[in-house]
Amino acid sequence: MAKRTGSSRRKSRHKFKKKKSEKGKISIRRFFQELKPGERVVLKAEPAYQKGMYHARFHGKSGIIQKKLKACYEVKIKDGKKDKILIIHPVHLLKQ
């Protein structure tokens, strides 16, 4: 049986790349933003901060905040016909 090559960040160089104008320090406002259950958010990864990052296939999807778990949030998204719950750090979420 063939062994799996690479990790979850494999072949995601262009997907997780920042634009030239966005490079630099991470915004403290985005890092500590407070979100309420029921709010709609867009999944936009912050490549400089890897903790609480989701899989590349969910990049650009929108979801609904379910609840807060310590520093992260539970986000419910639709993946095809299935509803999935992801645990994501607020630095990777944008309010819609």
C-alpha positions in Angstrom: 0.0 0.0 0.0 1.3 3.5 -0.9 2.2 5.8 2.0 0.7 9.2 2.1 3.0 12.0 1.1 3.0 15.4 2.8 0.8 17.1 5.4 -2.4 19.2 5.4 -0.5 22.3 4.1 0.8 20.4 1.1 0.3 22.3 -2.2 -1.2 25.3 -0.5 1.6 27.8 -1.3 -0.6 30.1 -3.4 -3.8 29.6 -1.4 -2.3 30.7 1.9 -0.1 33.5 0.5 -0.5 37.1 1.7 -0.7 40.0 -0.7 2.2 42.4 -0.7 0.1 45.1 1.1 -1.0 42.7 3.9 2.5 41.6 4.9 3.9 42.5 8.3 2.7 42.1 11.9 -0.6 40.4 12.7 -3.4 42.9 13.6 -4.1 42.7 17.4 -7.7 43.7 16.7 -8.2 40.6 14.5 -6.4 38.4 17.0 -8.6 39.3 19.9 -11.9 39.9 18.1 -15.1 38.8 20.0 -17.7 36.9 18.0 -21.2 36.0 19.2 -23.0 32.7 18.5 -25.1 32.9 15.4 -22.8 35.4 13.6 -21.8 34.7 10.0 -18.0 34.5 9.3 -15.7 33.9 6.4 -12.8 31.5 6.7 -9.7 33.5 5.6 -6.4 32.0 6.9 -3.7 34.1 8.5 -0.6 32.2 7.2 1.7 33.8 9.8 -0.2 32.1 12.7 -0.6 28.3 12.3 -2.4 27.5 15.6 -6.2 26.9 15.2 -5.9 26.8 11.4 -8.3 24.7 9.4 -7.6 22.4 6.4 -7.0 24.2 3.0 -10.1 22.8 1.4 -12.3 25.0 3.7 -10.5 28.2 2.7 -12.9 30.9 1.6 -16.1 29.2 2.9 -18.6 30.9 5.1 -20.0 29.5 8.3 -21.9 30.3 11.5 -20.4 30.6 15.0 -21.8 27.9 17.3 -19.9 28.6 20.6 -16.6 29.7 22.1 -14.0 27.2 23.3 -11.3 28.9 25.3 -9.4 31.0 22.7 -11.1 29.4 19.6 -14.6 29.2 18.2 -16.7 26.3 16.9 -17.8 27.2 13.3 -20.5 25.2 11.5 -20.0 25.1 7.7 -21.6 23.2 4.9 -19.3 20.8 3.0 -21.3 19.6 0.1 -24.5 18.2 1.7 -22.9 17.6 5.2 -22.7 20.1 8.1 -19.3 20.1 9.6 -18.0 21.7 12.8 -14.5 23.2 12.8 -12.5 24.6 15.7 -10.9 27.8 14.5 -8.8 30.6 16.1 -10.4 34.0 15.6 -7.4 35.3 13.7 -8.5 33.1 10.8 -12.1 34.4 10.8 -13.6 37.6 9.2 -17.0 39.0 10.1 -19.4 39.0 7.2 
